[in-house]
Amino acid sequence: MDEHVAALSSAIGARVKQERQSRGWTLDQLAEAAGVSRRMLVNVEQAAANPSIGTLLRISDALGVGLPALVESAGPKPVKVTRRGDGAALWHGDAGGRGVLMAGTEPPDVVELWDWTLGPGDQHTSEAHAPGTKELLQVHQGSITVEAADQSVTLDAGDAVGFDGDVAHSYANPTGEPARFSLSVFEPGVGTAHKMEADHG
């Protein structure tokens, strides 16, 4: 793990532990709510694992805070600036690609802004997100193939696509040149299902 990845893992682990403890939840309770193993949760909190984006989404949804809250410093700020190179790199591809979370909003309606690069042959496969999730993607460089809901579209620089993120989907670079795209993810009602369960439980 390089220094930046280690620092990010440590920050995520501390935030997960803080959010879990503020709710009075045990590791087992959060693991069950998030649908992840207790061992994975321990590894995340101790910064001993580099969890997938899917795992982090399940944990952040269970806590009702949204993914951006796990990677940003706590506390509301009217203007949040992320400088070049300071985003949270949450995915690394085999061919040098990176998925970097650049900015996000607070729950319950969370919007995430991502900067993605895919090296030649890189592919990122994502499980279905929470119901109602939408994604918007625009290619800035190269060419990528997006698969969602049994459809496959190839996009070149300047092209854009919108699709439902609550189905399994993937982004791939089938070419020999690097590709880069921006991705916005809208996830409505983060934490409301768990809040309703707590209120009626």
Phi, psi and omega per residue, in radians:
M1 nan 2.229 3.090
D2 -1.354 3.019 -3.013
E3 -1.060 -0.731 -3.116
H4 -1.151 -0.765 3.135
V5 -1.128 -0.726 3.137
A6 -1.100 -0.739 3.141
A7 -1.137 -0.714 3.120
L8 -1.133 -0.798 3.128
S9 -1.032 -0.708 -3.138
S10 -1.149 -0.751 3.138
A11 -1.135 -0.745 3.120
I12 -1.100 -0.802 -3.140
G13 -1.028 -0.768 -3.134
A14 -1.139 -0.696 -3.112
R15 -1.210 -0.717 3.105
V16 -1.060 -0.811 -3.130
K17 -1.091 -0.756 3.140
Q18 -1.083 -0.806 -3.134
E19 -1.140 -0.710 3.136
R20 -1.118 -0.832 -3.088
Q21 -1.188 -0.583 3.135
S22 -1.143 -0.379 3.098
R23 -1.624 -0.095 -3.102
G24 1.259 0.426 -3.112
W25 -1.564 2.503 2.989
T26 -1.428 2.933 3.052
L27 -1.019 -0.717 -3.129
D28 -1.110 -0.685 -3.137
Q29 -1.129 -0.780 3.131
L30 -1.194 -0.702 3.128
A31 -1.026 -0.759 -3.141
E32 -1.168 -0.780 -3.124
A33 -1.109 -0.622 -3.085
A34 -1.538 -0.286 -3.095
G35 1.256 0.580 3.060
V36 -2.149 2.828 -3.122
S37 -1.277 2.679 3.088
R38 -1.065 -0.700 -3.140
R39 -1.039 -0.765 3.117
M40 -1.074 -0.758 -3.126
L41 -1.102 -0.747 3.084
V42 -1.042 -0.796 3.138
N43 -1.089 -0.677 3.106
V44 -1.132 -0.846 -3.105
E45 -1.110 -0.547 -3.131
Q46 -1.620 0.113 -3.135
A47 0.995 0.569 -3.137
A48 -1.712 -0.044 -3.116
A49 -2.281 2.701 3.014
N50 -1.939 1.448 -2.986
P51 -1.188 2.715 3.093
S52 -1.228 2.831 3.073
I53 -1.035 -0.684 3.132
G54 -1.041 -0.747 3.113
T55 -1.119 -0.772 3.134
L56 -1.124 -0.652 3.091
L57 -1.104 -0.752 3.138
R58 -1.089 -0.733 -3.136
I59 -1.174 -0.814 -3.100
S60 -1.155 -0.634 3.087
D61 -1.147 -0.736 3.138
A62 -1.094 -0.640 3.120
L63 -1.379 -0.273 3.132
G64 1.313 0.436 -3.079
V65 -1.950 -0.300 -3.083
G66 1.420 2.617 -3.088
L67 -1.016 -0.752 -3.126
P68 -0.979 -0.599 -3.106
A69 -1.136 -0.441 -3.137
L70 -1.345 -0.371 -3.055
V71 -1.953 -0.159 3.104
E72 -1.777 2.717 3.083
S73 -1.186 2.562 -3.062
A74 -1.179 2.767 3.066
G75 1.783 2.297 -3.136
P76 -1.265 2.450 3.059
K77 -2.318 2.398 -3.123
P78 -1.133 -0.570 3.109
V79 -2.288 2.103 3.129
K80 -1.960 2.101 -3.119
V81 -1.902 2.303 3.014
T82 -2.019 1.986 -3.118
R83 -1.370 2.776 3.092
R84 -0.910 2.259 3.127
G85 1.544 -0.120 -3.086
D86 -1.770 -0.010 3.130
G87 -1.177 2.916 -3.131
A88 -1.588 1.842 3.121
A89 -1.348 1.802 -3.040
L90 -1.801 -0.089 3.087
W91 -2.508 2.423 3.086
H92 -2.257 2.236 -3.135
G93 -1.583 2.829 -3.131
D94 -1.156 -0.453 -3.095
A95 -1.824 0.360 3.059
G96 1.701 0.046 3.128
G97 -1.248 2.820 3.129
R98 -2.568 2.477 2.988
G99 -1.928 1.970 -3.029
V100 -2.026 2.072 3.060
L101 -1.370 1.984 -3.047
M102 -1.624 -0.615 -3.083
A103 -2.817 2.791 3.110
G104 -2.835 2.837 3.139
T105 -1.839 2.961 -3.123
E106 -1.407 2.715 3.038
P107 -1.127 2.838 0.214
P108 -1.516 -0.427 -3.139
D109 -1.744 1.737 -3.007
V110 -1.634 2.291 3.015
V111 -2.054 2.269 3.118
E112 -2.006 2.466 3.054
L113 -2.041 2.103 -3.064
W114 -2.023 2.594 2.995
D115 -2.043 1.983 -3.076
W116 -1.957 2.452 2.900
T117 -2.196 2.453 3.065
L118 -2.172 2.125 3.049
G119 -1.258 2.970 3.124
P120 -0.959 2.147 3.117
G121 1.479 -0.116 3.117
D122 -1.134 2.547 3.037
Q123 -2.534 2.405 3.025
H124 -2.067 2.145 3.109
T125 -1.875 2.294 -3.092
S126 -2.081 2.377 3.027
E127 -1.278 2.925 3.124
A128 -1.077 2.357 3.073
H129 -1.504 -3.077 -3.115
A130 -1.037 2.643 3.129
P131 -0.932 2.396 3.117
G132 1.596 -0.114 -3.137
T133 -1.154 2.388 3.099
K134 -2.182 2.583 3.092
E135 -2.242 2.467 3.035
L136 -2.179 2.349 -3.045
L137 -2.395 2.366 3.032
Q138 -2.291 2.293 -3.137
V139 -1.481 2.308 3.120
H140 -1.829 -0.499 -3.076
Q141 -2.615 2.425 3.063
G142 1.349 -2.674 -3.064
S143 -2.470 2.410 3.094
I144 -2.346 2.755 3.059
T145 -1.986 2.207 3.112
V146 -1.902 2.276 3.052
E147 -2.065 2.247 3.102
A148 -2.738 2.444 3.091
A149 0.876 0.828 3.101
D150 1.076 0.333 3.048
Q151 -2.039 2.568 3.108
S152 -2.235 2.206 3.097
V153 -2.252 2.462 3.067
T154 -1.825 2.273 -3.084
L155 -2.092 2.415 3.065
D156 -1.878 3.013 -3.119
A157 -0.897 2.264 -3.121
G158 1.668 -0.355 3.126
D159 -1.355 2.691 3.117
A160 -2.436 2.780 3.118
V161 -2.584 2.603 3.010
G162 -2.171 2.472 -3.138
F163 -2.750 2.867 3.088
D164 -1.291 2.223 3.136
G165 -1.581 0.035 -3.123
D166 -1.627 0.418 2.956
V167 -2.251 2.740 3.094
A168 -1.026 2.455 -3.111
H169 -2.660 2.900 -3.140
S170 -2.637 2.751 3.042
Y171 -2.173 2.305 -3.104
A172 -2.429 2.621 3.045
N173 -1.975 1.726 -3.085
P174 -1.444 0.016 -3.041
T175 -1.714 3.084 3.108
G176 -1.624 0.088 -3.132
E177 -2.011 2.646 3.091
P178 -1.099 2.657 3.088
A179 -2.258 2.617 -3.140
R180 -2.438 2.419 3.113
F181 -2.603 2.718 3.008
S182 -1.717 2.519 -3.130
L183 -2.347 2.247 3.008
S184 -1.957 2.332 3.131
V185 -2.119 2.193 3.086
F186 -1.909 2.087 -3.139
E187 -2.148 1.797 -3.073
P188 -1.381 2.606 2.969
G189 1.151 0.589 -3.141
V190 -1.089 2.206 3.095
G191 1.519 -0.192 -3.070
T192 -1.229 -0.594 3.121
A193 -1.125 -0.737 -3.135
H194 -1.233 -0.614 3.116
K195 -1.136 -0.743 3.134
M196 -1.118 -0.703 3.105
E197 -1.071 -0.746 -3.122
A198 -1.152 -0.726 -3.124
D199 -1.150 -0.613 -3.077
H200 -1.806 0.017 -3.058
G201 -1.446 nan nan
